Structures are given as C-alpha cells and as structure tokens.
Amino acid sequence: MKNKKLKYVLFFMFIAVFFTAFLNITNTRPAFSHKTLNKKSVAVKKINGKNIEKLYKKYGAYIIKKDVVLKLNKNYELREHVTESLKILSQRGINKYSEVVIPFSTKYQKIKFLYAYTLLNGMFKIPIGKHAVNIVSPGFAVNYPAYSDIKYLTLSMPAVEDDAVINFSYEINNFKPLIKNGVFYTNYFSYGIPVKKNNFLLFYPSGFKLNLYLHNIKKSYLLRKTVLLKNKKLTELSISANNVPAIKKESNMPPEKNLRSYIALSTYTSWRILLNKINAMFEKAEKPDKKIAKFVEPAIKKYKSKYNGGIIEERKEASAIYDKFVKTFRYAGIGYGINGYSPVDAPVVFNDGYGDAKSLAALLIAMLKTAKINAYPVLIASLNTADFNKRTISPKQFDSVLVGLTFKENGRYVRRYLYPDSSSYKAFDIPFELSGRKGIAILGHNKFKFIKTPSEKPNQNEKIFLFKGKINKNGTLSGTVSVKYKGVYSNYERSSLKNINRYEKTIKVYNSLYNFLPGAQIKGFNFKNLRNINKNLKLIIKIKDKNYGTKKEDKLLFHSVLPVDSGLLGLVLKRKRRYNLIIGYPFEHKGLIVIKLPAKSYIYYMPKELKLKENSSSAYSGCKFLNNKAELICSYKFESKKPTVSTEEYKIYRKIIRLYMQYIKNYFIAVSNVYFY
C-alpha cells in the first residue's frame, strides 16, 4: 500500500516538474491581454519532431517561438512587444546568437527591457546579470555623426551552450512618428535560421484605415476581428506561421527580403498623400542662402569661360555645379530613412560639410535652384534591398535618393539623374545598384511619377587591356601594359586607390600582373585621371620579364600576354543555382596585344580562334601573324550581356566562361626559325 502511494507521489512530482519546465520554455506573456493569437496558422513545412534538430543543426540554432504584439493608438504611437525563445544547437549558434542586439533610435523610440534568461536542460533557469544588459552606440556612429541617436540594446546571455534555450523579451514605444501621422512596420516570419512558430498580433482603433501587404503569405491566413480591450473598441489582426524553413543563402543571390515571408503595414493608404508630406519636407530643406549662392556662382563662371563667356546649355551648367559639389561635400550615411525621412536644411548641411542621402540631395537641389535649374528628389529602391512595390505605401522601401533633372534633348524631354552620395561618379552617372531600378520622382505638390532608371549597357562597364612590346630570341619580353577602366570598374578602382600610399599601390599593381606575368619586373607605373572623375581611370605599367619564353632547339614557346580573369570564374563556381545570378551590371572585358617577334621568325604553332555566343554572353579570342612586320596581334573579348542571369541561362553562361578561361589559360604560341642560333 505504501509502495503504491509512493508511486502516485513520484508520478505527480514528475508531472509538476515537467509542467514547470514547459511553462518556462513557452513563457511568452505579451504586453496586452488576449485569449489567443489565432487559431489559423501558416503551415509552411511539416517536419517530424524527432528529426527536426538534426535538420536544423547546420544553422547553429532555430527559433522555438517568437511573439510580436503591436498596439497602435489614435495618436499614431506604436507600442511593440517582442518575446523570443531560441534554441542553440552548435558552436556556430553560440558564436552568432549568444549576444542579442536590438537597435533603436532615442529620437523616435523608447525601449524597455523586460527579462532575459538561459534555460539549461529544460529546467535550470539562469537569469541575465545586470552588467550584461547595456545600451551602446554602434561602430558606424563614429564615422556617421548624423546617426548619433541610433543605439543598441545588447544582452550578453549567460551560460550559453549546446541545447541551451535563450529567452528574452523587450518593449519598444515608437512615441514619435518618422512622418506626421505615419506608422510603417514590417514583421518577418522567415529568417536565416528555421522558425518553429512565429506569431504576429496587431491591435488598432476600429475605423483606422491601414495599407497592408502580405509577401509570400496567402491573404486567407490573415485573421481580422473586432475586440474590446480596456473598454476600447479595437480591430485585431493576427497571423501565425509554423515550421518556417530558413532562407537558404547563395552567392550573388537576389535581395533576401524578396525571398522572405512578411507583412508590411502603413497608416498611409494613398501615395499622393504620403508623397505630398515628403515633398513638403524637401521643399523646406531646399531653401538656399547667400553662402550657397556664392558657392554656385564661380562654378558656372568657370564653365562659361570655356564657351567664350556665352550662354551654355542647362545640362552643362548642372554638370559644373555637380562637379564642384562632389569635391566639397562628404556623404556620411547608410541609407534613406535610417535617421528619419526629413532632410536637414541645406544651409546647415553646407556649413557641416557632410550629410546623409536625403540631406545631400536637398543641398544639391538648392544649388541647382540658385542657377534656375529645376531639380527634384527621386526615391529609389537599390539592388541592395527588395524590389519596389506599388502596393506597399511606405517610404521604408527606399534606401537611396537621387536628384532628378529633365532636359530637352533632340526634340524630346529626357530625365537624367545626379548621384549626390559619392565623389567617384561623374555627372549623370549612377551606381550599378541603382541602374534599372524602380522608384518615384517627386515633381512637386500632387505631382509624382513612378519611374525606372536607365539600365546599363555592356560597353558602359569595360575593362580594356592593351599590351605593346617585343619578345627577343632568348624569350625576354618587354613592353607597356595599359588597362583602361570604364563605368563600374573605374569607380571601384578609383575608390580602392583613394586613400593608399605609393607602396600599397605598388603591391596592388604587382598583384594585378601576377596571374599572367608572374615573373615580370615593373620598371615604372602610373595611374592617370585618378582625381578626375569626368575621365576614365587608366593604369600604365612598363614591364620586363627575362624568362617569359622558353627556348628549345629552334623553337621559342611562350604564352600570349592575356590576363586570366579569375573574377569571372568566381561567378560560376556552382554547377547549379537555386536563385538567379545577380551580377548587377552588364560588362565587357576586352584586349589587344601586339608583340614584335624576332626578325625572320615565323609561327610554328598557334591555336585556332575561339568564338562563343549565346543570349546571356559571348566570347572571342584569336591571334594573327603579320609576316611582313614580324608582328603577332591577338585580341580577345568577353561580354556579359545582362545584369541578371536566370537559373535557366546559368548553365550555358557557366559553360561559356569555363571554355573561355580554359582557352586563355592554355593559349601557347610556338615560334620557329633556324636563325635563333
């Protein structure tokens, strides 16, 4: 009898311990009372519970449960309550997730830390220490003073090890809208690690009109109902996602946000009303003062002197102002909207000498207006973020600002763009990340236009290689190598050379020669147009290589002076791709090689020319021998025609690159003549 009672006692003790541990794991008490998040879930993928952690181990961790509860009031204040439980599976997870970082802005938000603890073996609860909870400034705030209000709440979780469960909760009160009457929020259901359960709940005043957009989620999964909360009539929106797989990463993949499941909400339901607000912010900031007018006047006079003091066309006038602008003012930002959507007044930016994207755009527009040139802001979603979507009425979609101008060219009006964020681009050139991208031109009050920036052509981004020299009968090669960079290559090289010394430049030049002239001695080199952004950058190198050719009997064997572009191979390392290959820009690599051969020599062996052509790319390489001049002339060209290569085109694109690179790498020429003795 006693044994039976003891068994019952032990059984109930076990149940109590198990239930307590279960409550600890699922302790996700939201800020606002409600019965349940919803009864309908987005079941993305069903996985057997026994094998789930084996499948997830390669990610290092997975989210057991995440609850996001939002409450929007009539004053457009948004209170956000987040509770998350995350299980660590390996050292990778420990390294990546044991430090929780929560960004916020002291200018617009207040953050409240609620709790954090680590759960070991499902029952031992280790709370976070008070010294492990800190508010710090991010590293980029040192270089970008405009973002001094951006802070991080950091939680250094205790006793994190394999199979530990990290639990934390916090609340953010968005007390000040970034735009008047504007609340913009995006909740993600998928991440770089798997998610077992992700709940989203929103309360807002009944009668409020919201713009909602569901990405990769069916509308039927969104539940809407009216509830009474603290005697207030509210509308409740909810979504729950179960077993959401991780976003699988790949090199040169599309923006991750395009692949994620999320809900985006906005309190603006009309682009016209929202853009009128943004236009008013820019118009307020664009007012020039006397200092700005004095800055602009000499730039125009200098340009007019080139045209005999006469009237110059508006486009050249704008170019003159832009050239002086980019040499004087420094970009200090990380994207449109990070620090609000209101530009700093132009006179303030002028005095500071730096600004973020929107503030520099406002200053440049103010300068153009002093010259009576009509200019306007253009909001763009770059290649680094999700594609612009008209259905989401939110400025959060944009991460860049261009300055738009409209000119009459050849009898029709054409829109051109200036890029205010960099000193590496000449007037009316824009970065490849902004080419062929959609956005909005804000032309004035109640005036806007959905636009798409011009797509680049391959000949806009060129790397042109030239060699002119000679090889003697002993195999010594000497001559001049010149490399001309256009478009994206010019901008990239110019940026990499901007702040390095002569020694570092020498190392860079040697590295550029190593893959095809590894034994060459550099007699001298020079970078042309390094500071002149209106001209393409050019590198000129004088070289000599005493052991370039190999002599055997009456034969001289040498490799054609063709650079082996390993960067091309980097694009096609994978046999198959999950996503489209995002290069970002079309391009051309081409070259011309002229080598003077020893007198009276002739070609003993030379490979046949290579010709490959498909929709996505083309390749050519070949040489010819001019007997009367004893000259060998070789040319080559690889053209990548599209900024994006589809998964269907990738196979043939990869094949062309591999054949082209094999051909160049193994292109040997044999010269023969008995007079070598």
BELCORJO-V152389 format. One record per run of one state. SS is the DSSP state (alpha for helix, beta for strand, coil for the rest). FROM is the first residue (numbers start at 1). LEN is the number of residues. If there is no record, write none. Layout:
# BELCORJO-V152389
ss;from;len
SS;FROM;LEN
SS;FROM;LEN
This chain:
# BELCORJO-V152389
ss;from;len
coil;1;1
alpha;2;24
coil;26;16
beta;42;2
coil;44;8
alpha;52;8
coil;60;1
beta;61;12
coil;73;5
beta;78;11
coil;89;2
alpha;91;7
coil;98;1
beta;99;7
coil;106;3
beta;109;12
coil;121;3
beta;124;4
coil;128;2
alpha;130;3
beta;133;5
coil;138;1
alpha;139;3
coil;142;3
alpha;145;3
coil;148;2
beta;150;7
coil;157;8
beta;165;10
coil;175;4
beta;179;1
coil;180;2
beta;182;1
coil;183;1
beta;184;5
coil;189;6
beta;195;11
coil;206;5
beta;211;5
coil;216;3
alpha;219;3
coil;222;1
beta;223;7
coil;230;2
beta;232;13
coil;245;11
alpha;256;4
coil;260;2
beta;262;5
coil;267;4
alpha;271;15
coil;286;4
alpha;290;16
coil;306;8
alpha;314;15
coil;329;1
beta;330;2
coil;332;5
beta;337;1
coil;338;2
beta;340;1
coil;341;5
alpha;346;7
coil;353;1
beta;354;2
coil;356;1
alpha;357;14
coil;371;4
beta;375;6
coil;381;14
alpha;395;3
coil;398;2
beta;400;10
coil;410;2
beta;412;7
coil;419;13
alpha;432;3
coil;435;3
beta;438;7
coil;445;2
beta;447;6
coil;453;5
alpha;458;3
coil;461;1
beta;462;10
coil;472;5
beta;477;9
coil;486;2
alpha;488;10
coil;498;4
alpha;502;13
coil;515;6
beta;521;8
coil;529;8
beta;537;9
coil;546;4
beta;550;3
coil;553;2
beta;555;5
coil;560;6
alpha;566;6
coil;572;9
beta;581;2
coil;583;4
beta;587;10
coil;597;5
beta;602;5
coil;607;3
beta;610;4
coil;614;3
beta;617;10
coil;627;4
beta;631;10
coil;641;3
beta;644;2
coil;646;1
alpha;647;19
coil;666;2
beta;668;5
coil;673;1
alpha;674;3
coil;677;1
